[in-house]
Every structure is written in C-alpha cells, then in structure tokens.
C-alpha cells in the first residue's frame, strides 16, 4: 500500500493485485487510489492522472469501474468480479429480482434502457427517461443503487463535442452492464456458490493483503 501509482498500468496492476480498490479514502487507511497515487499526478496540468486513467482502465476490460464501495467509486478486477456479483446480487439476475417485486420502478426503467442500448452516456440516458427540471428526479440515487448491486457499471468517460466537433466540458460517464463488457457466462460464473461463500472468500483474500480488521473489510464489501 506504500506504492505510488504513476501510470494507468500501475493502477491496473494494483487493482489486479488487491482485487478491489476504492477510488477515495475509506475506513481502511491508505487503501484507495487517492492515497496511493503520487501527488504529482493528482490534478496535474502537465500530465494525466487518476481522473484521466479511469476511463481507459475500464476499457481494457481488466477491471470494472463504478460506484462499488459504500456508494463511492472504485475498481474491481476481472478475476474477482463474479464473486462480488454473486454476493451483491444475492443470486438474483435482474429479471428475477423484478419478478419478485424487489426493484423500484425507476431502477427498472434505467436498467432496461442501458441494457437495450448496450452502452449509453449519462446525458442521453437522462434525456431518454426525462430526468430534467419538471421531469423525473432521483437519477443519482437510482444509478448508484444499480451500480452497488452490480447490475450496472461505467465503461468509459467521454467528453461531449460541440457542433464543430470540438470536445468541451468534463468527461461524461458511459453506463453499461457487466454482462455487456465481460459476457453473461463469466459475470454469473459464481452463481453456483452461495452468496455468503463469495463474501467469505473475498474477506479471506483481503485479510491476507491489508492491515485491516474483518469488520472494516465487511463494511467495505457490504
């Protein structure tokens, strides 16, 4: 955890080593991209840093990115994704969760729209579902909940372009499903195990790597 991240490859290797890597500080001291990144790369004007790396990192398909830890952003390696999916979904595919009446209507609309599109920028997702002044509300709450449940993730960050084709403003999140990125069979490959077994497997893995308590790890993975 003392290593300093100085490139996107450093970031990807850290994600693959730990399996899980929050973007922001949390209850486990030092265990975040922000704390592990060399200061010279944080909001630097002359070089790319974590904010620029996260989209291309997700595009490599060596990891998944989204609001995965306590409703805040972070990475999970391809290797450990099925275990987190099995634990967080509690064995439910999205359709099955809907059939059992466990999904809010707005969540269902958001998920179905992203699923149908394959990948869609947040701006256009909001437009399709009328998230605007005088229209629907609660977009961030719903989209965060779907990411925490591992039904959605972020596949890239893309800057919008003006009528002359010039990029402007901050990069916008592009949402997709883990199944779209990695394939249904792979993402659900841990479904054969009990969700509790996946949780214990993840806890045992992180306990071997982190100077943390089991309580802190459970809180992070919850």
C-alpha positions as CSV (number, residue, x, y, z in Angstrom):
1,X,0.0,0.0,0.0
2,X,3.0,2.3,0.1
3,X,3.5,2.0,-3.7
4,X,2.9,5.2,-5.6
5,X,0.7,5.0,-8.7
6,X,2.3,6.9,-11.6
7,X,0.6,5.5,-14.6
8,X,-2.6,3.7,-15.7
9,X,-0.6,0.4,-15.8
10,X,0.4,1.0,-12.2
11,X,-3.3,1.4,-11.4
12,X,-4.3,-1.7,-13.2
13,X,-1.6,-3.8,-11.6
14,X,-2.8,-2.5,-8.2
15,X,-6.4,-3.4,-8.9
16,X,-5.3,-6.9,-10.1
17,X,-3.1,-7.4,-7.0
18,X,-5.7,-6.4,-4.4
19,X,-8.8,-7.4,-6.4
20,X,-10.7,-4.4,-5.1
21,X,-9.6,-0.8,-5.0
22,X,-11.7,2.2,-3.8
23,X,-11.0,5.5,-5.6
24,X,-11.4,7.6,-2.4
25,X,-10.3,7.2,1.2
26,X,-12.4,4.9,3.4
27,X,-12.2,3.1,6.7
28,X,-9.0,1.2,5.7
29,X,-6.2,3.7,5.9
30,X,-4.2,4.1,2.7
31,X,-6.4,1.8,0.7
32,X,-7.5,4.0,-2.1
33,X,-6.4,5.3,-5.5
34,X,-6.3,8.8,-4.0
35,X,-3.9,7.8,-1.2
36,X,-1.8,5.5,-3.4
37,X,-1.3,7.9,-6.2
38,X,1.9,10.0,-6.4
39,X,0.9,13.6,-5.5
40,X,2.5,14.9,-8.7
41,X,-0.2,13.1,-10.7
42,X,-3.2,14.3,-8.8
43,X,-4.9,17.1,-10.7
44,X,-1.7,17.9,-12.6
45,X,-1.9,20.2,-15.6
46,X,1.1,18.7,-17.4
47,X,0.3,15.0,-17.2
48,X,-2.6,12.5,-16.9
49,X,-3.5,11.2,-13.5
50,X,-6.3,9.0,-11.9
51,X,-9.1,11.1,-13.3
52,X,-7.8,10.6,-16.8
53,X,-6.8,6.9,-16.3
54,X,-10.2,5.6,-15.0
55,X,-12.0,5.6,-18.4
56,X,-9.2,3.9,-20.4
57,X,-8.6,1.5,-17.5
58,X,-12.2,0.3,-17.7
59,X,-11.9,0.0,-21.5
60,X,-9.1,-2.6,-21.1
61,X,-11.6,-5.0,-19.5
62,X,-9.0,-6.0,-16.9
63,X,-11.3,-4.4,-14.3
64,X,-14.8,-3.0,-13.8
65,X,-15.4,0.6,-12.5
66,X,-18.3,2.2,-10.8
67,X,-19.8,3.2,-7.5
68,X,-19.0,-0.1,-5.9
69,X,-17.8,0.8,-2.4
70,X,-20.2,2.4,0.1
71,X,-21.8,4.3,-2.8
72,X,-18.5,5.7,-3.9
73,X,-16.4,4.9,-6.9
74,X,-13.8,2.2,-7.2
75,X,-12.4,-0.7,-9.2
76,X,-12.7,-4.4,-9.1
77,X,-10.5,-6.8,-11.0
78,X,-11.9,-9.1,-13.7
79,X,-10.9,-12.0,-11.6
80,X,-12.9,-11.1,-8.5
81,X,-15.9,-9.6,-10.3
82,X,-18.0,-12.8,-10.4
83,X,-17.6,-13.2,-6.6
84,X,-18.8,-9.6,-5.9
85,X,-21.7,-10.0,-8.3
86,X,-22.8,-13.2,-6.6
87,X,-22.6,-11.6,-3.2
88,X,-24.2,-8.3,-4.0
89,X,-27.0,-9.7,-6.2
90,X,-27.7,-12.4,-3.7
91,X,-28.2,-14.9,-6.6
92,X,-30.7,-12.7,-8.5
93,X,-30.5,-11.9,-12.2
94,X,-32.2,-8.5,-12.7
95,X,-35.3,-10.0,-14.3
96,X,-35.7,-12.4,-11.4
97,X,-35.4,-9.6,-8.9
98,X,-38.1,-7.7,-10.8
99,X,-40.3,-10.8,-10.8
100,X,-40.1,-11.0,-7.0
101,X,-41.0,-7.3,-6.7
102,X,-37.6,-6.3,-5.3
103,X,-36.9,-3.5,-7.8
104,X,-38.0,0.2,-7.8
105,X,-39.8,1.2,-11.0
106,X,-37.2,3.9,-11.8
107,X,-34.4,1.4,-11.3
108,X,-36.1,-1.0,-13.7
109,X,-36.5,1.8,-16.4
110,X,-32.8,2.8,-16.1
111,X,-31.5,-0.8,-16.2
112,X,-33.7,-1.8,-19.1
113,X,-32.7,1.3,-21.1
114,X,-29.0,0.7,-20.5
115,X,-29.4,-3.0,-21.3
116,X,-31.2,-2.2,-24.6
117,X,-28.6,0.4,-25.7
118,X,-25.5,-1.7,-24.7
119,X,-23.7,1.4,-23.7
120,X,-25.1,4.9,-23.2
121,X,-23.8,8.3,-21.9
122,X,-25.4,9.6,-18.8
123,X,-26.6,12.7,-20.6
124,X,-28.6,10.7,-23.2
125,X,-29.8,8.3,-20.6
126,X,-31.3,11.2,-18.6
127,X,-32.8,12.6,-21.7
128,X,-34.5,9.3,-22.7
129,X,-36.1,8.9,-19.3
130,X,-37.0,12.6,-18.8
131,X,-34.6,13.3,-15.9
132,X,-34.8,17.1,-16.1
133,X,-36.3,20.1,-14.3
134,X,-40.0,19.4,-14.1
135,X,-39.5,15.7,-15.0
136,X,-38.1,12.7,-13.2
137,X,-35.9,13.1,-10.2
138,X,-33.5,10.9,-8.2
139,X,-31.2,9.8,-11.1
140,X,-28.1,9.7,-9.0
141,X,-29.8,7.6,-6.2
142,X,-31.1,5.1,-8.7
143,X,-28.0,4.8,-10.8
144,X,-25.8,4.4,-7.7
145,X,-28.1,1.7,-6.3
146,X,-27.8,-0.3,-9.6
147,X,-24.0,0.0,-9.5
148,X,-23.9,-1.1,-5.9
149,X,-26.0,-4.1,-6.8
150,X,-23.5,-4.7,-9.7
151,X,-26.2,-4.6,-12.4
152,X,-24.6,-1.5,-14.0
153,X,-21.1,-0.2,-14.2
154,X,-19.2,2.6,-16.1
155,X,-17.4,1.5,-19.3
156,X,-15.8,4.9,-20.1
157,X,-15.8,8.6,-19.6
158,X,-16.3,10.7,-22.8
159,X,-16.2,14.4,-23.5
160,X,-19.1,15.8,-25.4
161,X,-18.5,17.7,-28.7
162,X,-19.8,20.9,-29.9
163,X,-21.3,21.5,-33.4
164,X,-17.8,21.9,-34.8
165,X,-16.6,18.6,-33.4
166,X,-14.6,20.1,-30.6
167,X,-14.7,18.4,-27.2
168,X,-15.9,20.6,-24.3
169,X,-16.5,20.3,-20.6
170,X,-15.9,17.5,-18.2
171,X,-16.0,13.9,-19.4
172,X,-19.4,12.2,-19.0
173,X,-19.9,8.7,-17.7
174,X,-20.9,6.0,-20.1
175,X,-23.0,3.3,-18.5
176,X,-23.3,-0.4,-19.4
177,X,-23.9,-3.8,-17.8
178,X,-21.0,-6.0,-16.6
179,X,-22.5,-8.7,-18.9
180,X,-22.1,-6.4,-21.9
181,X,-18.4,-6.0,-21.1
182,X,-17.4,-9.4,-19.9
183,X,-20.1,-11.8,-21.1
184,X,-23.1,-13.3,-19.2
185,X,-21.5,-16.6,-18.5
186,X,-18.4,-15.1,-17.0
187,X,-20.1,-12.5,-14.9
188,X,-22.5,-15.1,-13.4
189,X,-20.0,-17.9,-13.1
190,X,-20.0,-17.7,-9.3
191,X,-23.8,-18.2,-9.1
192,X,-23.2,-21.8,-8.4
193,X,-21.9,-20.8,-4.9
194,X,-23.9,-19.4,-2.1
195,X,-23.6,-15.6,-1.8
196,X,-22.3,-16.0,1.7
197,X,-19.5,-18.2,0.4
198,X,-18.5,-15.5,-2.1
199,X,-18.4,-12.9,0.8
200,X,-16.2,-15.1,2.9
201,X,-13.8,-15.8,0.0
202,X,-13.4,-12.0,-0.6
203,X,-12.9,-11.3,3.0
204,X,-10.2,-14.0,3.4
205,X,-8.4,-12.6,0.3
206,X,-8.3,-9.1,1.6
207,X,-7.4,-10.1,5.1
208,X,-4.2,-11.6,3.7
209,X,-3.3,-8.3,1.9
210,X,-4.5,-5.4,4.1
211,X,-3.6,-4.1,7.6
212,X,-7.3,-4.1,8.5
213,X,-9.9,-5.8,10.6
214,X,-12.6,-8.1,9.4
215,X,-15.2,-5.6,10.4
216,X,-13.6,-2.9,8.1
217,X,-13.5,-5.3,5.2
218,X,-17.1,-6.4,5.6
219,X,-18.1,-2.8,5.8
220,X,-16.2,-2.1,2.6
221,X,-17.8,-5.0,0.7
222,X,-21.3,-4.6,2.0
